[in-house]
Amino acid sequence: MTTNRTKTIRILNDAFRRTWLTGEVLMTPGIGSLSIESQSRIAGAVQTFDAFTADNDPHGEHDFGAVTVDGTKVFWKIDYYAMDMLHGSEDPADPKVTKRVLTIMLAEEY
């Protein structure tokens, strides 16, 4: 069962992942070692990802995904921090108290 809180988190996560405007995006050293062209294709694949299923999104928050770009398997994950970035957010459904961080990594870096 999806609650209103889960729907709110999903909406906030999707908006952030698609635009990168409401949080911080980090790419691991493995992603950084790829060509700029590959990094760009990976960024596009993460932003347009919509293959959420009960298996890869059991909580319905759209906070994790996997894509394969140029034969490279990539994971992405959204984490929720307090605005001071020192600890986790008390309420990921409230953008006033939550800073979203999207990390994009090679699957082998996970």
C-alpha atoms as a printed R data frame, in Angstrom:
    type eleno elety resid chain resno      x      y       z
1   ATOM     1    CA   MET     A     1  0.000  0.000   0.000
2   ATOM     2    CA   THR     A     2  1.359  3.404  -1.003
3   ATOM     3    CA   THR     A     3  0.779  6.189   1.495
4   ATOM     4    CA   ASN     A     4  0.502  9.911   0.781
5   ATOM     5    CA   ARG     A     5  3.915 10.325   2.449
6   ATOM     6    CA   THR     A     6  5.462  7.767   0.080
7   ATOM     7    CA   LYS     A     7  3.838  9.491  -2.901
8   ATOM     8    CA   THR     A     8  5.267 12.824  -1.766
9   ATOM     9    CA   ILE     A     9  8.764 11.351  -1.390
10  ATOM    10    CA   ARG     A    10  8.461  9.736  -4.843
11  ATOM    11    CA   ILE     A    11  7.388 13.043  -6.430
12  ATOM    12    CA   LEU     A    12 10.277 14.899  -4.769
13  ATOM    13    CA   ASN     A    13 12.778 12.200  -5.776
14  ATOM    14    CA   ASP     A    14 11.567 12.115  -9.390
15  ATOM    15    CA   ALA     A    15 11.695 15.910  -9.691
16  ATOM    16    CA   PHE     A    16 15.230 15.988  -8.304
17  ATOM    17    CA   ARG     A    17 16.505 13.062 -10.366
18  ATOM    18    CA   ARG     A    18 15.071 14.484 -13.596
19  ATOM    19    CA   THR     A    19 16.346 18.049 -13.104
20  ATOM    20    CA   TRP     A    20 19.196 17.898 -10.552
21  ATOM    21    CA   LEU     A    21 17.968 21.272  -9.285
22  ATOM    22    CA   THR     A    22 16.860 20.532  -5.716
23  ATOM    23    CA   GLY     A    23 19.828 18.664  -4.256
24  ATOM    24    CA   GLU     A    24 23.406 17.611  -4.856
25  ATOM    25    CA   VAL     A    25 24.677 15.129  -7.430
26  ATOM    26    CA   LEU     A    26 27.837 13.128  -6.801
27  ATOM    27    CA   MET     A    27 29.665 10.898  -9.247
28  ATOM    28    CA   THR     A    28 32.118  8.352  -7.932
29  ATOM    29    CA   PRO     A    29 35.724  8.118  -9.147
30  ATOM    30    CA   GLY     A    30 34.731  5.219 -11.406
31  ATOM    31    CA   ILE     A    31 32.188  7.368 -13.225
32  ATOM    32    CA   GLY     A    32 34.686 10.236 -13.308
33  ATOM    33    CA   SER     A    33 37.231  7.985 -15.028
34  ATOM    34    CA   LEU     A    34 34.916  7.485 -18.005
35  ATOM    35    CA   SER     A    35 34.913  9.726 -21.044
36  ATOM    36    CA   ILE     A    36 32.861 12.910 -20.874
37  ATOM    37    CA   GLU     A    37 30.625 11.448 -23.593
38  ATOM    38    CA   SER     A    38 29.934  8.317 -21.502
39  ATOM    39    CA   GLN     A    39 29.311 10.451 -18.410
40  ATOM    40    CA   SER     A    40 26.814 12.515 -20.383
41  ATOM    41    CA   ARG     A    41 24.968  9.418 -21.623
42  ATOM    42    CA   ILE     A    42 24.912  8.024 -18.077
43  ATOM    43    CA   ALA     A    43 23.511 11.297 -16.739
44  ATOM    44    CA   GLY     A    44 20.781 11.202 -19.377
45  ATOM    45    CA   ALA     A    45 19.949  7.572 -18.585
46  ATOM    46    CA   VAL     A    46 19.631  8.331 -14.874
47  ATOM    47    CA   GLN     A    47 17.469 11.384 -15.494
48  ATOM    48    CA   THR     A    48 15.094  9.503 -17.799
49  ATOM    49    CA   PHE     A    49 14.993  6.225 -15.848
50  ATOM    50    CA   ASP     A    50 11.422  5.011 -15.326
51  ATOM    51    CA   ALA     A    51 11.710  1.207 -15.077
52  ATOM    52    CA   PHE     A    52 10.612  1.033 -11.442
53  ATOM    53    CA   THR     A    53  9.206 -2.295 -10.288
54  ATOM    54    CA   ALA     A    54  8.302 -3.920  -6.989
55  ATOM    55    CA   ASP     A    55 11.682 -5.695  -7.154
56  ATOM    56    CA   ASN     A    56 13.881 -2.620  -7.613
57  ATOM    57    CA   ASP     A    57 11.656 -0.126  -5.769
58  ATOM    58    CA   PRO     A    58 10.064 -2.050  -2.874
59  ATOM    59    CA   HIS     A    59  9.237  1.095  -0.884
60  ATOM    60    CA   GLY     A    60  7.851  3.026  -3.865
61  ATOM    61    CA   GLU     A    61 10.115  6.025  -3.299
62  ATOM    62    CA   HIS     A    62 11.998  5.955  -6.637
63  ATOM    63    CA   ASP     A    63 15.274  6.298  -4.748
64  ATOM    64    CA   PHE     A    64 17.405  3.675  -6.528
65  ATOM    65    CA   GLY     A    65 17.943  2.398 -10.033
66  ATOM    66    CA   ALA     A    66 20.324  0.586 -12.351
67  ATOM    67    CA   VAL     A    67 21.104  1.377 -15.976
68  ATOM    68    CA   THR     A    68 23.523 -0.017 -18.518
69  ATOM    69    CA   VAL     A    69 25.208  2.540 -20.749
70  ATOM    70    CA   ASP     A    70 27.878  1.709 -23.320
71  ATOM    71    CA   GLY     A    71 28.047 -1.778 -21.806
72  ATOM    72    CA   THR     A    72 28.757 -0.375 -18.336
73  ATOM    73    CA   LYS     A    73 26.372 -1.185 -15.475
74  ATOM    74    CA   VAL     A    74 25.656  1.869 -13.340
75  ATOM    75    CA   PHE     A    75 23.729  2.253 -10.088
76  ATOM    76    CA   TRP     A    76 22.227  5.459  -8.777
77  ATOM    77    CA   LYS     A    77 20.881  6.135  -5.272
78  ATOM    78    CA   ILE     A    78 19.146  9.065  -3.597
79  ATOM    79    CA   ASP     A    79 19.875  9.599   0.095
80  ATOM    80    CA   TYR     A    80 18.142 12.005   2.466
81  ATOM    81    CA   TYR     A    81 20.146 14.323   4.722
82  ATOM    82    CA   ALA     A    82 19.300 17.046   7.210
83  ATOM    83    CA   MET     A    83 19.969 20.505   5.804
84  ATOM    84    CA   ASP     A    84 23.262 20.669   7.724
85  ATOM    85    CA   MET     A    85 24.397 17.528   5.834
86  ATOM    86    CA   LEU     A    86 25.697 16.015   9.092
87  ATOM    87    CA   HIS     A    87 23.023 13.364   9.598
88  ATOM    88    CA   GLY     A    88 19.948 11.842   8.012
89  ATOM    89    CA   SER     A    89 16.752 13.774   7.455
90  ATOM    90    CA   GLU     A    90 14.016 13.359  10.013
91  ATOM    91    CA   ASP     A    91 11.358 13.633   7.283
92  ATOM    92    CA   PRO     A    92 12.282 12.989   3.618
93  ATOM    93    CA   ALA     A    93  8.750 14.066   2.642
94  ATOM    94    CA   ASP     A    94  9.501 17.616   3.810
95  ATOM    95    CA   PRO     A    95 11.815 19.521   1.449
96  ATOM    96    CA   LYS     A    96 12.315 22.238   4.075
97  ATOM    97    CA   VAL     A    97 14.237 19.810   6.293
98  ATOM    98    CA   THR     A    98 15.714 17.484   3.662
99  ATOM    99    CA   LYS     A    99 18.681 17.796   1.331
100 ATOM   100    CA   ARG     A   100 18.658 15.107  -1.358
101 ATOM   101    CA   VAL     A   101 21.947 13.651  -2.581
102 ATOM   102    CA   LEU     A   102 22.036 11.581  -5.759
103 ATOM   103    CA   THR     A   103 25.087  9.353  -6.079
104 ATOM   104    CA   ILE     A   104 25.909  7.789  -9.438
105 ATOM   105    CA   MET     A   105 28.385  4.901  -9.335
106 ATOM   106    CA   LEU     A   106 29.695  1.968 -11.305
107 ATOM   107    CA   ALA     A   107 27.993 -1.225 -10.144
108 ATOM   108    CA   GLU     A   108 31.334 -2.634  -8.991
109 ATOM   109    CA   GLU     A   109 31.817  0.387  -6.698
110 ATOM   110    CA   TYR     A   110 28.663 -0.440  -4.727
